[in-house]
């Protein structure tokens, strides 16, 4: 079974994800990412390679980051320990200081007992599958074992958060003066940086979910639990609420009435705004196949092309990089603004969303009205043979449903990448039609693909 998943290595800390594994993975990373022309030139000049290491605040991050740093330093890599920071901050800092690579210790929106190791290459970019494969192979091979003065040094990256916040503020097209924002930091990595950035940009800030104790990350708060944020926005009479997940690479929002504004709506708002300012490359937005049909309709009405990718922000990033596009993301709130970031950045997204409210002098509800969200029904059909999802009878049922929906809906059948199930997703102009169509397709899948 492959060690790397869709977003690094992830698992139960001290279960499959041990200190020993973290150390060995770091040593293998030094072997693989320590190759290449630039690395060789630095060594020839008598310089050691440099890596940035950061973590979210879950308690296991301490021993895992210590193991990673030990593995890197024992391989002759100098380590800058950035402490607790968002994942996008780590990615930015790797690029900002021209580090050779970096490591983020986080399990994102997962609960506290889990953790993960995300590796970024030079420039703060995620690793392609082939490089991950090489690192995994190198874990069982020879390690770099310099001695004496050639071993790496571990130092505190003392101005890491300040550098990141300054970068965020420099990206803004407009200040946030006069806007009251409630921030939900998920008791996670954004607990320090996000309130600081929003206040420095001029917003009045109320904060919830910013008291991490190592165990409460994502626990009933953050972008996967929006009820508390919505209630707080209404209670204090704020203009908008912004929610991050544990490592702050996501952003979801609520308007002044507590209504959820998801990643598709956020992308629609930003795409239209960026096009109006000449900042949307080729008038194109990159989104996954799970994005709502309403996004496609809205973008078409505004002369914006939507490119579709497989589910996962890494696939969005690949397509953006290949075409040089400036905006992409997922319904879940991973929004990538490539002019300023190499990965999804929940702080950057939230700041730019609120900046558009200030620039256009509109409420978030008014901005979000650019897109009508089509009712969407998702049914996970479990215990079926997902390898036979192309079954002729299933395909026929899908075609019949598509013909019935016409231009007012769409159907998506997708085999799960990790479980024995098939996801049936139907969008339609009304919830009842979507539900009926989804249930009919789920019955066909259940019958035809039974194990």
Wavefront OBJ file of the C-alpha trace (Angstrom):
o trace
v 0.000 0.000 0.000
v 1.345 3.449 -0.966
v 2.581 5.605 1.896
v 1.561 8.898 0.280
v -2.115 9.777 -0.098
v -3.702 12.646 -1.992
v -2.134 15.178 0.377
v 1.046 13.781 1.893
v 1.332 11.071 4.542
v -1.500 10.955 7.050
v -2.644 8.674 9.861
v -3.087 8.158 13.578
v -0.127 9.730 15.372
v 1.885 7.021 17.164
v -0.262 4.500 15.322
v 0.988 4.077 11.769
v 2.501 7.580 11.893
v 5.408 7.132 14.319
v 8.462 9.194 15.155
v 10.581 6.495 13.484
v 8.602 6.788 10.257
v 8.836 10.604 10.358
v 12.616 10.483 10.829
v 13.126 7.948 8.031
v 10.815 9.898 5.714
v 12.806 13.085 6.390
v 16.089 11.302 5.662
v 14.701 9.960 2.388
v 13.402 13.428 1.492
v 16.898 14.834 1.972
v 18.284 12.178 -0.379
v 15.742 12.770 -3.162
v 15.192 16.536 -2.922
v 18.894 17.074 -2.267
v 19.624 16.141 -5.872
v 19.597 18.435 -8.882
v 21.593 21.270 -10.373
v 20.835 23.939 -7.761
v 21.504 21.617 -4.823
v 24.795 20.464 -6.332
v 25.839 24.079 -6.968
v 25.173 24.971 -3.344
v 27.216 22.048 -2.107
v 30.039 22.960 -4.477
v 30.032 26.424 -2.923
v 30.385 24.855 0.523
v 26.784 25.545 1.551
v 24.337 23.164 3.194
v 20.785 22.733 1.963
v 18.001 24.507 3.901
v 14.497 23.340 4.816
v 11.562 25.066 6.536
v 9.573 22.981 9.029
v 6.219 24.079 10.496
v 3.286 22.403 12.245
v -0.282 22.909 13.386
v -0.937 22.963 17.158
v -1.993 19.339 17.755
v 0.117 17.785 20.522
v 1.671 15.083 18.353
v 3.159 17.802 16.166
v 5.901 18.331 18.732
v 7.402 14.847 18.571
v 6.785 14.477 14.833
v 8.417 17.799 13.959
v 11.340 16.932 16.259
v 11.741 13.622 14.406
v 11.563 15.325 11.003
v 14.112 17.927 12.055
v 16.410 15.211 13.401
v 16.169 13.316 10.135
v 16.974 16.400 8.086
v 19.798 17.694 10.298
v 21.405 14.234 10.435
v 21.378 14.334 6.623
v 23.286 17.619 6.525
v 20.278 19.907 6.002
v 19.951 23.161 7.945
v 16.449 23.462 9.427
v 14.490 26.622 10.114
v 11.790 25.729 12.656
v 8.840 28.060 11.979
v 6.738 26.690 14.858
v 2.955 26.776 14.589
v 1.901 28.241 11.255
v -0.678 27.609 8.521
v 0.264 25.239 5.716
v 0.163 28.062 3.109
v 2.523 30.086 5.308
v 5.066 27.269 5.214
v 4.730 27.040 1.439
v 5.187 30.812 1.075
v 8.241 30.928 3.336
v 10.006 28.176 1.378
v 9.726 30.372 -1.696
v 10.408 33.633 0.139
v 13.784 32.569 1.545
v 14.656 30.309 -1.411
v 14.811 27.210 0.772
v 15.484 23.908 -0.942
v 12.290 22.319 0.387
v 10.022 22.238 3.431
v 7.820 20.058 5.597
v 4.449 20.792 7.188
v 3.228 18.622 10.073
v -0.572 18.670 9.937
v -3.653 16.516 9.368
v -5.667 19.498 8.102
v -9.367 19.133 9.038
v -8.915 15.715 10.708
v -9.438 15.326 14.490
v -6.592 15.802 16.975
v -5.406 12.159 17.269
v -4.450 12.167 13.570
v -1.491 13.919 12.052
v 0.265 14.140 8.733
v 3.453 15.086 6.917
v 3.247 17.273 3.822
v 6.414 17.867 1.809
v 6.962 20.888 -0.433
v 9.664 21.228 -3.064
v 11.678 24.339 -3.900
v 9.351 27.270 -4.516
v 6.794 25.932 -2.029
v 5.085 23.618 -4.528
v 3.546 20.218 -3.803
v 5.397 17.144 -4.987
v 4.344 15.276 -8.140
v 3.446 11.601 -7.754
v 6.747 10.470 -9.267
v 8.823 12.349 -6.686
v 6.702 10.961 -3.846
v 7.319 7.476 -5.247
v 11.066 8.085 -5.290
v 11.031 9.315 -1.685
v 9.104 6.252 -0.586
v 11.635 4.001 -2.339
v 14.538 5.926 -0.769
v 13.229 5.146 2.729
v 14.685 1.654 2.416
v 17.926 2.803 0.773
v 21.182 4.378 2.020
v 20.950 7.640 3.970
v 23.125 10.741 3.941
v 25.258 10.606 7.101
v 27.679 13.532 7.232
v 29.837 13.967 10.307
v 31.532 16.777 12.174
v 30.770 20.247 10.925
v 28.818 18.934 7.942
v 25.709 17.968 9.933
v 22.772 20.337 9.748
v 21.825 23.037 12.247
v 18.324 23.542 13.667
v 17.374 27.173 14.310
v 14.188 29.036 15.176
v 12.626 30.894 12.219
v 11.895 33.884 14.448
v 10.123 36.206 11.979
v 8.211 33.533 10.061
v 4.688 34.706 10.985
v 5.556 38.379 10.424
v 6.877 37.646 6.925
v 3.708 35.753 6.054
v 1.316 38.414 7.367
v 3.193 41.170 5.525
v 2.911 39.105 2.340
v -0.846 38.712 2.814
v -1.375 42.426 3.401
v 0.703 43.366 0.363
v -1.597 41.269 -1.851
v -4.803 43.121 -1.000
v -6.529 45.322 -3.602
v -8.417 47.243 -0.882
v -8.345 47.714 2.885
v -11.073 46.272 5.111
v -11.868 49.402 7.139
v -15.434 49.540 8.460
v -16.162 45.823 8.129
v -16.826 43.652 11.180
v -15.466 40.119 10.671
v -15.917 37.076 12.902
v -13.021 34.635 12.478
v -13.259 30.936 13.363
v -9.710 29.596 13.496
v -10.676 25.973 14.287
v -8.330 26.037 17.327
v -5.731 25.485 14.640
v -2.702 26.906 12.900
v -4.374 30.215 11.983
v -5.154 31.163 15.582
v -2.386 33.755 15.688
v -1.870 34.854 12.093
v -5.466 35.269 10.923
v -6.686 37.726 13.583
v -3.422 39.656 13.212
v -3.784 39.930 9.427
v -7.448 40.958 9.441
v -6.884 43.584 12.119
v -3.835 44.961 10.307
v -5.951 45.219 7.140
v -8.402 47.472 8.982
v -11.253 45.135 9.941
v -13.007 45.028 13.276
v -12.395 41.450 14.409
v -14.241 39.079 16.729
v -12.484 35.742 17.189
v -13.781 32.278 18.096
v -11.973 28.934 17.955
v -8.556 30.453 18.613
v -7.556 28.798 21.883
v -5.631 25.692 20.802
v -4.660 23.264 23.558
v -3.293 20.544 21.290
v -6.435 18.424 21.579
v -9.307 20.682 20.482
v -8.291 21.328 16.866
v -11.357 21.097 14.550
v -13.483 19.987 17.519
v -16.910 21.442 16.724
v -15.376 24.525 15.133
v -13.817 25.585 11.849
v -14.802 25.135 8.235
v -16.358 21.695 8.808
v -18.587 22.967 11.664
v -20.077 26.330 10.691
v -22.994 26.529 13.150
v -21.036 28.331 15.884
v -19.624 30.845 13.421
v -23.058 31.580 11.951
v -24.558 32.047 15.424
v -21.727 34.373 16.506
v -22.033 36.527 13.380
v -25.737 37.031 14.047
v -25.214 37.532 17.793
v -22.644 40.323 17.450
v -24.184 41.861 14.320
v -21.075 41.294 12.211
v -20.921 41.773 8.454
v -19.277 38.453 7.637
v -17.814 35.309 9.144
v -14.692 33.530 7.906
v -13.892 29.923 8.851
v -10.578 28.115 8.465
v -9.747 24.453 8.965
v -6.961 23.116 11.187
v -4.069 24.028 8.907
v -5.830 27.051 7.350
v -5.584 26.076 3.709
v -9.386 26.363 3.445
v -11.830 29.231 3.734
v -15.616 29.105 3.951
v -17.796 32.060 4.877
v -21.180 33.079 6.264
v -23.049 36.286 5.458
v -24.548 38.733 7.973
v -27.645 36.533 8.345
v -25.559 33.413 9.007
v -26.100 31.862 5.569
v -23.219 29.694 4.322
v -21.159 30.872 1.360
v -19.187 27.869 0.098
v -16.047 27.532 -1.985
v -17.907 27.621 -5.304
v -19.594 30.898 -4.386
v -16.322 32.365 -3.145
v -14.627 31.414 -6.421
v -17.494 32.973 -8.392
v -17.153 36.243 -6.477
v -13.376 36.368 -6.876
v -13.443 35.318 -10.548
v -15.867 38.070 -11.540
v -13.942 40.637 -9.493
v -10.580 39.559 -10.900
v -11.912 39.661 -14.464
v -13.173 43.202 -13.922
v -9.660 44.220 -12.818
v -7.911 42.346 -15.628
v -6.388 39.855 -13.179
v -8.109 36.641 -14.311
v -5.717 34.962 -16.749
v -7.475 34.019 -20.010
v -10.786 34.727 -18.218
v -10.551 31.164 -16.910
v -11.398 29.497 -13.596
v -10.200 25.969 -12.708
v -12.584 23.837 -10.607
v -13.225 20.157 -9.933
v -16.001 17.966 -11.292
v -17.791 18.319 -7.919
v -18.346 22.062 -8.289
v -21.978 23.086 -8.448
v -23.698 23.507 -11.804
v -24.636 26.994 -10.665
v -20.963 27.967 -10.817
v -20.782 26.937 -14.473
v -23.962 28.854 -15.316
v -22.790 32.000 -13.512
v -19.354 31.939 -15.097
v -20.827 31.436 -18.563
v -23.046 34.495 -18.013
v -19.943 36.546 -17.161
v -17.833 35.312 -20.070
v -15.590 33.134 -17.901
v -14.468 29.661 -18.947
v -14.500 26.891 -16.326
v -11.916 24.127 -16.678
v -12.731 20.900 -14.806
v -10.318 18.559 -13.034
v -10.544 15.458 -10.877
v -11.408 15.957 -7.201
v -8.455 17.196 -5.139
v -6.686 20.537 -4.918
v -3.478 18.954 -6.258
v -5.235 18.318 -9.582
v -6.538 21.873 -9.636
v -2.987 23.082 -9.035
v -1.578 20.888 -11.806
v -4.041 22.305 -14.323
v -3.454 25.866 -13.145
v 0.311 25.476 -13.427
v 0.070 23.871 -16.869
v -2.062 26.710 -18.237
v -0.722 29.573 -16.159
v -4.185 30.289 -14.708
v -4.626 32.618 -11.759
v -7.657 31.234 -9.895
v -8.939 27.779 -9.044
v -10.263 25.669 -6.223
v -12.845 23.377 -4.716
v -16.319 23.620 -3.236
v -14.771 22.634 0.122
v -12.987 25.979 0.352
v -9.539 25.184 -1.050
v -9.103 28.320 -3.179
v -5.832 28.918 -4.986
v -4.802 32.425 -6.067
v -1.617 31.682 -7.956
v -0.475 35.310 -8.159
v 0.191 35.113 -4.422
v 0.282 31.447 -3.372
v 1.366 28.004 -4.515
v -1.391 26.213 -2.598
v -4.830 26.829 -1.119
v -4.630 29.649 1.430
v -7.615 30.251 3.714
v -6.277 33.544 5.073
v -5.483 34.927 1.631
v -8.906 33.868 0.329
v -10.772 35.331 3.292
v -8.911 38.622 3.111
v -9.571 39.015 -0.614
v -13.230 38.076 -0.190
v -13.754 40.720 2.482
v -11.695 43.207 0.446
v -14.240 42.823 -2.361
v -17.027 43.648 0.097
v -15.151 46.824 1.032
v -14.157 47.712 -2.536
v -17.626 47.253 -4.005
v -19.452 48.467 -0.874
v -21.713 45.415 -0.982
v -22.745 42.813 1.553
v -21.490 39.263 1.150
v -25.050 38.178 0.352
v -25.159 40.683 -2.507
v -21.807 39.489 -3.855
v -22.817 35.829 -3.525
v -25.969 36.448 -5.563
v -23.754 36.355 -8.657
v -24.294 32.583 -8.460
v -27.456 30.577 -7.913
v -26.654 27.331 -6.097
v -28.434 24.400 -7.725
v -29.828 21.802 -5.265
v -27.314 18.980 -5.002
v -27.946 15.462 -3.667
v -25.052 13.122 -2.909
v -25.616 9.446 -2.078
v -22.746 7.152 -1.135
v -23.656 3.627 -2.285
v -21.624 1.321 -0.032
v -20.447 -2.272 -0.357
v -20.441 -2.372 -4.147
v -17.800 -3.265 -6.728
v -16.601 0.197 -7.668
v -14.410 -1.217 -10.460
v -17.588 -1.957 -12.461
v -18.938 1.592 -12.338
v -18.989 1.591 -16.172
v -21.589 -1.204 -16.217
v -23.869 -0.808 -19.308
v -27.098 -0.762 -17.281
v -25.669 1.862 -14.953
v -24.560 3.930 -17.949
v -28.051 3.620 -19.443
v -29.662 4.827 -16.210
v -27.295 7.791 -16.095
v -28.129 8.681 -19.694
v -31.866 8.537 -19.009
v -31.455 10.812 -15.995
v -29.346 13.267 -17.983
v -31.945 13.388 -20.749
v -34.667 14.100 -18.203
v -32.648 16.915 -16.588
v -31.510 18.489 -19.866
v -29.647 21.769 -19.332
v -31.153 22.230 -15.873
v -29.072 19.605 -14.091
v -26.238 17.116 -14.234
v -25.202 13.678 -13.006
v -21.855 12.490 -11.695
v -20.969 8.920 -10.723
v -17.560 8.539 -9.112
v -15.837 5.530 -7.571
v -14.298 6.319 -4.182
v -10.532 6.281 -4.124
v -10.344 4.793 -0.619
v -13.575 2.885 0.090
v -15.755 0.214 -1.559
v -18.413 2.674 -2.591
v -19.682 4.692 -5.517
v -20.700 8.322 -5.090
v -23.889 9.325 -6.913
v -24.268 13.086 -7.259
v -27.223 14.773 -8.956
v -27.931 18.477 -9.379
v -31.248 19.834 -10.605
v -33.305 23.000 -10.653
v -35.252 21.770 -7.594
v -34.357 19.518 -4.653
v -37.200 17.035 -5.237
v -36.087 16.251 -8.793
v -32.455 15.878 -7.694
v -33.458 13.540 -4.842
v -35.656 11.343 -7.040
v -33.018 11.031 -9.744
v -30.214 10.316 -7.247
v -32.232 7.627 -5.459
v -33.148 5.965 -8.768
v -29.493 5.863 -9.834
v -28.373 4.648 -6.400
v -30.825 1.747 -6.645
v -29.422 0.772 -10.058
v -25.832 0.983 -8.776
v -26.741 -1.068 -5.693
v -28.395 -3.754 -7.824
v -25.908 -3.963 -10.687
v -22.652 -3.593 -8.725
v -23.517 -5.737 -5.723
v -20.558 -7.648 -4.318
l 1 2 3 4 5 6 7 8 9 10 11 12 13 14 15 16 17 18 19 20 21 22 23 24 25 26 27 28 29 30 31 32 33 34 35 36 37 38 39 40 41 42 43 44 45 46 47 48 49 50 51 52 53 54 55 56 57 58 59 60 61 62 63 64 65 66 67 68 69 70 71 72 73 74 75 76 77 78 79 80 81 82 83 84 85 86 87 88 89 90 91 92 93 94 95 96 97 98 99 100 101 102 103 104 105 106 107 108 109 110 111 112 113 114 115 116 117 118 119 120 121 122 123 124 125 126 127 128 129 130 131 132 133 134 135 136 137 138 139 140 141 142 143 144 145 146 147 148 149 150 151 152 153 154 155 156 157 158 159 160 161 162 163 164 165 166 167 168 169 170 171 172 173 174 175 176 177 178 179 180 181 182 183 184 185 186 187 188 189 190 191 192 193 194 195 196 197 198 199 200 201 202 203 204 205 206 207 208 209 210 211 212 213 214 215 216 217 218 219 220 221 222 223 224 225 226 227 228 229 230 231 232 233 234 235 236 237 238 239 240 241 242 243 244 245 246 247 248 249 250 251 252 253 254 255 256 257 258 259 260 261 262 263 264 265 266 267 268 269 270 271 272 273 274 275 276 277 278 279 280 281 282 283 284 285 286 287 288 289 290 291 292 293 294 295 296 297 298 299 300 301 302 303 304 305 306 307 308 309 310 311 312 313 314 315 316 317 318 319 320 321 322 323 324 325 326 327 328 329 330 331 332 333 334 335 336 337 338 339 340 341 342 343 344 345 346 347 348 349 350 351 352 353 354 355 356 357 358 359 360 361 362 363 364 365 366 367 368 369 370 371 372 373 374 375 376 377 378 379 380 381 382 383 384 385 386 387 388 389 390 391 392 393 394 395 396 397 398 399 400 401 402 403 404 405 406 407 408 409 410 411 412 413 414 415 416 417 418 419 420 421 422 423 424 425 426 427 428 429 430 431 432 433 434 435 436 437 438 439 440 441 442 443 444 445 446 447 448 449 450 451
